[in-house]
Amino acid sequence: MTDKQSQDKQDTPSPATELAHLRQIVFGDAQKGLEQKIEQLG
């Protein structure tokens, strides 16, 4: 895939896909934070 193609893809992302991706990032970080807190408490 060329840079131009990937750039075009980024310009018009599917809203649902973008939302799912953001959700994955946010909840992934939250999960990591929880695990670290549990380790500290334990």
Protein Blocks (a to p, Z undefined) as FASTA:
>chain_A
ZZklmmmmmmmccfklmmmmmmmmmmmmmmmmmmmmmmmmZZ
